[in-house]
Amino acid sequence: MKNLEEEIEKVLRERPDETYYGRSELQSIIKLLSADNKFEIFHNHCHRLGAISGICFNGELEFPNQVIRRAKQVGVHQALDEISGYLDSAQIEIECALLLYNIQIDSDFTFSNGVRLTRVSSIRDPNLIKFLDKENISTGGSDTAILSKEYITPKEYSSSLADREGKTNWTKIEVKTKLINILNDTRFMLSLGRHPKYGVPVVGSFEVIPDHLQFLNNGVGYEIFSEPRTVFGPSIIEIELQKADQLLSKFNSLPLDDRARIRIVAKRLNDSKIDADWANKSINLRICLENLFCGKSEFGIAQTISERAPNYTSFSKTRARKVYAFLSTAVHTGTPPEHETITEDAIITEIHKTVIKFIEEGGYPDWPMRQAKGRLHRFIKCIKSVFSANKN
């Protein structure tokens, strides 16, 4: 490495302001790299860091130029140390993250499941920082926050010239999907930890590449989430973060079936908070009511909700039925629902409290079954009462 270090320093001394070096300037560096077999993986090879991040070195000039760019940032010695560390490793550590939209926090926070909530300004990925600065209007500004989780993945590279045959390896995609689910679970609990009025919208997911792997970073691996971004609110404070973490711990202790159902209602509740469209709000809130209070029942949906909702909300039976009818107006007519005392915000608050109760009490209630009393039942009861009166 000593000779290589000296040749790179020589190039930097002679041409410090160049942005890309040609064969004549790199000839001695190329010769040294070609003489050492361990550098073969940086010639006509693609390196995959995560599910969507990485770089391909096609041709003998690309890797030397990438090394020199990195050397300009951290010095030649450190740049070569980073490359040596990568060559000697069997696995790498990166982060999977969700970029939150216009979410301010008073302090960084680490949840019990290892997910971190941090300011964008804390990210040490220059490519990502440049991207977010450039796209600050659509991403929520430079003061927004991210949810991220570190994970270890095998080092992966392959020839960019060889024919690729056989089955595609979906392992990294599957790992990322699981990580996104963990991040979303955390986000929904964070939404429940806040005031019921405020949700937590996401702009997209991406992979954060650590500083020492920047020589393999060829851009931002970024995927957009198709979610509304119309919500604004105050900074998330420490007590809200603590509450969210307590809910997260209890949520992760729930039975699998209950967790799956809670995910649905928590997502729909969060959607109703971050979406300004009245129809979407009403539809999402109706789904929440049905998710929370229906289940197995001998009654119709509206009656079941009216029977069960008063056990967990401030709604009376009559009020619960009116609330369900209020939300159904949007579903069936496409007309904004109107009522003197019923509003989407009031319904959101009750559903918000109910979801928290379900989590804190260990899952969905075991609702008692009641037999529906139809006309035949009432007729038989009437006949029995007549006979009973005659006997007396």
ZILINUR-V820357 format. One record per residue. N is the residue number from 1. NEAR is the number of other ideal C-beta (glycine too) atoms within 10 Angstrom. Layout:
# ZILINUR-V820357
n: <N | N>
near: <NEAR | NEAR>
This chain:
# ZILINUR-V820357
n: <1 | 2 | 3 | 4 | 5 | 6 | 7 | 8 | 9 | 10 | 11 | 12 | 13 | 14 | 15 | 16 | 17 | 18 | 19 | 20 | 21 | 22 | 23 | 24 | 25 | 26 | 27 | 28 | 29 | 30 | 31 | 32 | 33 | 34 | 35 | 36 | 37 | 38 | 39 | 40 | 41 | 42 | 43 | 44 | 45 | 46 | 47 | 48 | 49 | 50 | 51 | 52 | 53 | 54 | 55 | 56 | 57 | 58 | 59 | 60 | 61 | 62 | 63 | 64 | 65 | 66 | 67 | 68 | 69 | 70 | 71 | 72 | 73 | 74 | 75 | 76 | 77 | 78 | 79 | 80 | 81 | 82 | 83 | 84 | 85 | 86 | 87 | 88 | 89 | 90 | 91 | 92 | 93 | 94 | 95 | 96 | 97 | 98 | 99 | 100 | 101 | 102 | 103 | 104 | 105 | 106 | 107 | 108 | 109 | 110 | 111 | 112 | 113 | 114 | 115 | 116 | 117 | 118 | 119 | 120 | 121 | 122 | 123 | 124 | 125 | 126 | 127 | 128 | 129 | 130 | 131 | 132 | 133 | 134 | 135 | 136 | 137 | 138 | 139 | 140 | 141 | 142 | 143 | 144 | 145 | 146 | 147 | 148 | 149 | 150 | 151 | 152 | 153 | 154 | 155 | 156 | 157 | 158 | 159 | 160 | 161 | 162 | 163 | 164 | 165 | 166 | 167 | 168 | 169 | 170 | 171 | 172 | 173 | 174 | 175 | 176 | 177 | 178 | 179 | 180 | 181 | 182 | 183 | 184 | 185 | 186 | 187 | 188 | 189 | 190 | 191 | 192 | 193 | 194 | 195 | 196 | 197 | 198 | 199 | 200 | 201 | 202 | 203 | 204 | 205 | 206 | 207 | 208 | 209 | 210 | 211 | 212 | 213 | 214 | 215 | 216 | 217 | 218 | 219 | 220 | 221 | 222 | 223 | 224 | 225 | 226 | 227 | 228 | 229 | 230 | 231 | 232 | 233 | 234 | 235 | 236 | 237 | 238 | 239 | 240 | 241 | 242 | 243 | 244 | 245 | 246 | 247 | 248 | 249 | 250 | 251 | 252 | 253 | 254 | 255 | 256 | 257 | 258 | 259 | 260 | 261 | 262 | 263 | 264 | 265 | 266 | 267 | 268 | 269 | 270 | 271 | 272 | 273 | 274 | 275 | 276 | 277 | 278 | 279 | 280 | 281 | 282 | 283 | 284 | 285 | 286 | 287 | 288 | 289 | 290 | 291 | 292 | 293 | 294 | 295 | 296 | 297 | 298 | 299 | 300 | 301 | 302 | 303 | 304 | 305 | 306 | 307 | 308 | 309 | 310 | 311 | 312 | 313 | 314 | 315 | 316 | 317 | 318 | 319 | 320 | 321 | 322 | 323 | 324 | 325 | 326 | 327 | 328 | 329 | 330 | 331 | 332 | 333 | 334 | 335 | 336 | 337 | 338 | 339 | 340 | 341 | 342 | 343 | 344 | 345 | 346 | 347 | 348 | 349 | 350 | 351 | 352 | 353 | 354 | 355 | 356 | 357 | 358 | 359 | 360 | 361 | 362 | 363 | 364 | 365 | 366 | 367 | 368 | 369 | 370 | 371 | 372 | 373 | 374 | 375 | 376 | 377 | 378 | 379 | 380 | 381 | 382 | 383 | 384 | 385 | 386 | 387 | 388 | 389 | 390 | 391 | 392>
near: <13 | 7 | 12 | 20 | 17 | 12 | 20 | 22 | 14 | 13 | 19 | 17 | 8 | 9 | 11 | 8 | 5 | 14 | 8 | 10 | 17 | 10 | 11 | 6 | 18 | 21 | 11 | 15 | 23 | 16 | 11 | 17 | 20 | 12 | 10 | 10 | 7 | 11 | 16 | 12 | 18 | 23 | 19 | 17 | 18 | 16 | 23 | 20 | 23 | 23 | 23 | 17 | 23 | 21 | 21 | 15 | 22 | 14 | 12 | 16 | 17 | 17 | 24 | 26 | 19 | 20 | 22 | 23 | 15 | 21 | 20 | 14 | 12 | 15 | 14 | 21 | 13 | 13 | 23 | 18 | 15 | 20 | 23 | 12 | 12 | 18 | 12 | 8 | 12 | 6 | 9 | 22 | 12 | 22 | 20 | 26 | 26 | 25 | 26 | 24 | 25 | 17 | 29 | 16 | 20 | 12 | 12 | 12 | 20 | 12 | 20 | 11 | 16 | 12 | 25 | 18 | 25 | 19 | 16 | 22 | 11 | 11 | 18 | 12 | 22 | 13 | 16 | 23 | 15 | 11 | 16 | 25 | 12 | 10 | 15 | 14 | 7 | 13 | 22 | 23 | 15 | 12 | 14 | 21 | 26 | 25 | 25 | 25 | 19 | 15 | 18 | 9 | 19 | 11 | 14 | 16 | 18 | 14 | 13 | 15 | 9 | 9 | 5 | 8 | 5 | 5 | 5 | 7 | 11 | 10 | 12 | 19 | 13 | 11 | 16 | 20 | 12 | 12 | 23 | 19 | 11 | 18 | 21 | 20 | 21 | 26 | 24 | 25 | 28 | 28 | 24 | 25 | 21 | 22 | 12 | 18 | 13 | 18 | 26 | 29 | 25 | 24 | 22 | 18 | 24 | 26 | 27 | 23 | 27 | 16 | 12 | 19 | 22 | 19 | 23 | 22 | 25 | 18 | 13 | 20 | 22 | 18 | 12 | 13 | 15 | 6 | 18 | 16 | 18 | 12 | 19 | 12 | 16 | 12 | 12 | 24 | 13 | 11 | 9 | 20 | 21 | 12 | 16 | 25 | 21 | 15 | 21 | 22 | 14 | 17 | 25 | 15 | 12 | 17 | 11 | 7 | 10 | 16 | 16 | 10 | 18 | 23 | 15 | 12 | 21 | 26 | 18 | 22 | 25 | 26 | 21 | 26 | 25 | 22 | 20 | 10 | 13 | 13 | 16 | 16 | 23 | 21 | 19 | 23 | 24 | 23 | 19 | 26 | 28 | 18 | 19 | 25 | 26 | 15 | 14 | 7 | 17 | 11 | 16 | 11 | 15 | 17 | 16 | 22 | 24 | 22 | 18 | 22 | 24 | 16 | 12 | 19 | 21 | 12 | 22 | 12 | 14 | 10 | 17 | 24 | 17 | 17 | 26 | 23 | 14 | 19 | 24 | 17 | 17 | 21 | 13 | 9 | 10 | 8 | 10 | 11 | 20 | 9 | 12 | 5 | 7 | 16 | 13 | 18 | 11 | 15 | 23 | 20 | 16 | 22 | 27 | 23 | 15 | 20 | 24 | 18 | 14 | 21 | 24 | 12 | 11 | 12 | 18 | 17 | 15 | 7 | 15 | 7 | 8 | 11 | 8 | 10 | 11 | 8 | 7 | 8 | 11 | 10 | 10 | 10 | 11 | 9 | 10 | 10 | 10 | 10 | 9 | 9 | 8 | 7 | 6 | 5>
